[in-house]
Amino acid sequence: MLGKVTVVVGGQFGSEAKGKVVSFLANEIDIAVRTGAPNAGHTVVKGDKIYKLQQIPSTFLNLNCILCIGAGAIIDPRILAKEIELTNTQNRLVIDFQAGIINEQHLSQESDLVRNIGSTGTGSGAALVDRI
């Protein structure tokens, strides 16, 4: 249907199964836009194959779906490269030029937080601070 938009938004800090909902809807989606950071993940199951992803949208199994990482996202290039290879999505992935990047400095800035407050240590928070 032309002009139809489905938005899946969480009302708390993750672990809400947003990725599972989007995976369920995947065959109806032409373009999927993921925001967020690799401090969380989503699991996609197809048959006996289990994909644990942090960056690639969970609609990747729909081969007709264009996969986008939006301007508000924070990207860890190492994680993203592994996921692109795992999902074979390099020809349908679009990354907004305004997405943030996690670098080594961000990872080291969060190392104390892992011990002190239980941060995921992904560098996502530090990269977001730099972005802001």
N, C-alpha and C positions, 0 to 999 in steps of 0.2 A: 504494500500500500504506500503510495507516494506521500511523503510528509509525516509518516508515523515515526515517533521517537519513543524509545523506552529507556528510562533512566533508573538505575539501581543504585541507591544511596544507603549507606549505613548510618545508624543513629548512635553508635557507640564506637569504641576503639577496636575494631576488627573482630575476628572470630564470629562473624555473623552469618557466614555462608553466602556472602554476596557473589563470590566466584562460582559457587555451585548453582545459584539461580541463573547467572549469566550463561554458564555452561548448558543448562537446561534449555535456555532460549536460543542457543547459538545458531541453530539452523534457520532461524527467522531473522538473523541479524546480518546486514550488509557491511556495516562499518562499526567496529568496536573501539571505543576510546577508553584507555586505562590511565588513571592518574594514581597518585600514591607513590610509595617508595618500597625498596626491597626489604624493609623491616618486617614485612608480613608476607604471606604467601597464599597460594590457592592450589588445590589438588584437582586434577582433571583425570577421570578414569574412562578408558575406552577399552572394553573387553578386559583382557588381562594386563593391559599396559597402564601404568600409573605415572602421570606427569606431575611433579611438584615444581611449581613455578612461582617466581616472585615479580617478574617484569612483563612477560608476554601475556596479553589478554587471554582469558580462558576460552575464548571463541575460536582459537586457532585451528581446531579440528574441522571447522566449516571452511573448506578450501576456497570458497567464494567470498569470504569475509576479509575486508581490509582491516588490518590491525594497526591501531594508532596508540602512541604514547604521547599524552597531552602536555601542554605547556606547564601545568601545575605539577607534573611528575618529577621525581628525583630518580636518576638512573645510576646504577653501578655498571660501568661498561663491561667489567669482567663477567658479572652475572648475566647481563644481557647477551653477550657473545655466546656463552654456553647454552642459554635457552634458545637462541636463534638456531644454533646447530642442532640441538635436541629436537626442536619442533619443525625444522626445515621451513622457516617462515621468512627468510631474507628477502624474498621477492614481493611480499605483501605487507611489510612492516614500514610504517611511516612514523618518524619521530619529530615532534615539534622542535624547532630550533630554540625555543625558550625553555625547554626542559632543563632541570638542573643536573649536574654531574657530581657524583661522589668521587673524591680522589683520596690519595693516601693520607693527606693532612686531616681530612674529615674522619677517617678511620682511627687515626692516632688520638685525635681530640676526644673521641668517645671511649677510649680504653678505660679511663678512670670511671666513667659513668657505669660501665658494665659491673664493676666491683661495688660502686657506691649506691646505685639506685636500680640496678637490674636492667639497664638499657640492653637492647638487642645487639648493640655494638656494630651496627651496619654502616655507620657514618651518616645515616639519613638525617638525624637531628642536626648535626653540625653543618651538613650541606644545605639544609633548609634555612638555618640561621644565616649562612653566607648569602643565600638567595634573597632573603628578606632584606 
